[in-house]
Amino acid sequence: MEERASLRTEILGGLVTFMTMAYIIFVNPAVLSAAGMDFGGVTFATCIAAAVATAIMGLYANLPIAQAPGMGENFFFAYTVVLGMGLAWQDALGAVFVAGVIFLLLSVFKVRRYIIDAIPETMKHAVAAGIGIFIAFIGLVDSGIIVKSPGGIVQLGNLKAPHTLLALFGLFLIIILMNRKVYGAILWGILASAVVALIFGMVKYTGIVSMPPSPSPTFLKFSLSKILNPDFWVVVFIFLYMDMFDTVGTLLAVAEAGNLMTPDGRVVRGNRALISDAVGTIVGALFGTSTVTSYIESTAGITAGARRGIAAVVVAVLFVLSLFFYPLIKMIGAGIQVGDKVFHPITAPALIVVGAMMTTSLAKIDWSKKWDVIPAFITIIGIPLTYSIADGFALGFVSYVISGVAAGKKIPVAMWIIAALFVLRYILV
């Protein structure tokens, strides 16, 4: 049942939603630039893809839900696909484009529900938690709080180093603001850290406002040259999986918070919402960014009273206006050079906090089922410890089939297919 809100309340809700998710403007270019992509091009792509998807959500689905390149998807793109599997970022964008087209077709023909129902709930929650730990781990490394150990794997970094102290300041400030229920806590933490970095000369002031960066370094640079490569389709599958389950999970959570559910338990105009997500992903691939998804931070705007698409349109406009603050975005997201390494102490705390919030899905796993939770646990630790979302997926899904068969359980056909494809991939590649 839908509720109505005044125009003023809708605008306020849009402002609140934008404040809570604006950190992605700084974080996404920093993450994808690690894959060799142009920072300015990714910044343009991030804001435009978010604006287009969110505007469609507001105007077509009439829902107060904002969208942007997803956390988790961007790490899979940069650290697993490009840095881990060795695909060029142009090929990775090609996989994003194909995944977006498939998602659009699944949404138009309304067959996504069958796919979603085929994946066990335990594995859905395990994947989300594993990606959350992975993101938080990268944040700890990017901040200098954790470093490589000469005699082992990792160890505690130098907590007296200026960049590490800056990261700790940002992390603790975000924690305090979140616990005080301050809207946009992550954004305020990033901006406050930037001010401190400026005061102590850790970053160079280059201005606040300018014309938007050029999109040309990443615009229409996606490639389908690897479309016959098995790894390409592994990447497409995981992008599709992450986008689909992120979006559906977020839609359900946001719709419940905003009383936007139909009597039979479905999201009002939910199919239109999924179409806007798919179109946003395609647009993002064209401009040069990873998969676009719905943001759970939209619940902040709903808490402030937003109920209609006007709030989403407000968010879309703010994403476009953000492009004119490119000097500030680059100063914050470009990182700090320390010796031969670049750290990101201003944005890293956001990764740690977002990663921590993603692990709340652990509470939804029934830990009493031993055959079920062992594959879940393998997935959870496999993603961060292999430093690869794809390899963590493979370990978890294959072990789920093996464990289920050993326990005499009926395994969904989709799980058999996924596990077989992963095994085939490791045999052939």
Protein Blocks (a to p, Z undefined) as FASTA:
>chain_A
ZZdddfklmmmmmmmmmmmmmmmmmmmmmmmmmnopafklmmmmmmmmmmmmmmmmmmmn
opabdcdddehjlmmmmmmmmmmnopafklmmmmmmmmmmmmmmmmmnopmmmmmmmpcf
klmmmmmmmmmmmmmmmmmmmnomaccdfklmbdcddfkbmklmmmmmmmmmmmmmmmno
pghklmmmmmmmmmmmmmnopaccebjbdcdddfklmgopaccklmmpmklmmmmmmmmm
mmmmmmmmmmmmmmmmnopacfkopaehklmmmmmmmmmmmmmmmnopadddddfklmmm
mmnopabfklmmmmmmmmmmmmmmmmmmmmmmnopaehjbccdfklmmmmmmmmmmmmmm
mmmpcfklmklmmmmmmmmmmmmmnopaklmmmmmmmmmmmmmmmnopacdfklmmmmmm
mmmmmmmZZ
